[in-house]
């Protein structure tokens, strides 16, 4: 019968033995070379992909508006953890794992085709009876692990956020001797993850074991049905073992493919997070900010605003006008909306209704980048970055063209009354300030921040309680810097100190999101209204000291 060969003599047997041994040796060399080439190619690809998507993810996070960072779950610790985990998950999938999955798929298809060509009856029965269950088990496992990966990411984001906050506040932790309690809290978070993940892990393990055991079921089926075919002389022993090896090999490769389902689940979750940060409908570019050497006029017209994460409105029909080139001060109780006004002028947020005009132009119609290049902000707690003093000052004008020269940096530091201190340092402007400016005092950091704001040559300077946390000596230097910075630009200051407020061209007194009084210091004192009562209750600090204004 066709397919059944006569027994071989000894010489022919050894000849074929040597031939196939040589073929397997050559095949081993080819497979080794192919795997080495595949490993090097996919390793190179995965590192490039990881770097590309890590950079894209970081850029997309930086492009998000301030409301994004206000939302729950978007803390600095959580976003930092995602920046590390999500590109790494893509890297793990798109590296050598991708090559192994491709090999598994090709092996499955090739083994099925070969087995059908050699013994179609046995192959058809085994393929139809075993492989559907194998694929079905794998698909279920993918769905389970997608949910498991999501839960794992959420839990580890929470623990990463907690760890980031604890490490960032290490001085507070050490001073309060909280090391053990912080450790215990972190341990509770991790144990909670174990409890939540146990059920899903157990179920995924059952499905995985079922997918692996299908290979043995296929073996039993192939021996049972193959034995019947050989007994009926419909299949040779040679053909049986070819079909058997193909089915078993194909099943093992299918199991190997579904062994990567965890990588697929994590990579799918990571890809969704990365692509979700992309700006789907970017706003059209606005009009460029008009250039001028003088300050800009500011008008609030019936502005209403509430934070996206809160239901309580901050402003209700707020109206105020700041003439171009003037110094305006905002005073009032904590929580009355002073800092929110600064945030609106920086375009961290846009008004819910009404509009803000800059030189007669609606602020929402201006190009954000162009507008912010004309505005500088000095906050109460300035942020300096690891690097030299010159690098920190130069950051204030990194988007301008041409970049600031060394002479312009020195002039900005002179205007901020920090040049003499910098010149007295051994390394001068190349002095390393340390992480978060740890090498400088509060007043020195504030003046470096003012120099960074001035090197941009802004038309409007925003001061958000910039002297609130300084001692008298530092305040005196910073106040001199502000007095010099006022020349040729509009200055808007949130201030509590009378020394800052009384020099303003116009003072706006806020109360519950409204301007209740406005005028110069002398005019408001003579009016004997709210501002007068504030000055009387505490003549040095505006907005503090009275039970009505704390």
URVEN-V590445 format. One record per helix or strand of 3 or more residues. SS is the DSSP state (helix for helix, strand for strand). FROM is the first residue (numbers start at 1). LEN is the number of residues. If there is no record, write none. Layout:
# URVEN-V590445
ss = {SS | SS}
from = {FROM | FROM}
len = {LEN | LEN}
This chain:
# URVEN-V590445
ss = {helix | helix | helix | helix | helix | helix | helix | helix | helix | strand | strand | strand | helix | strand | helix | helix | strand | helix | helix | helix | helix | helix | helix | strand | helix | strand | helix | strand | strand | helix | helix}
from = {10 | 66 | 76 | 96 | 120 | 170 | 179 | 237 | 261 | 298 | 315 | 327 | 338 | 353 | 363 | 368 | 375 | 389 | 406 | 419 | 428 | 435 | 442 | 460 | 472 | 490 | 498 | 506 | 514 | 521 | 530}
len = {54 | 5 | 19 | 23 | 49 | 6 | 53 | 22 | 16 | 8 | 8 | 6 | 8 | 6 | 3 | 5 | 4 | 9 | 10 | 6 | 3 | 3 | 13 | 5 | 14 | 5 | 4 | 6 | 6 | 7 | 8}
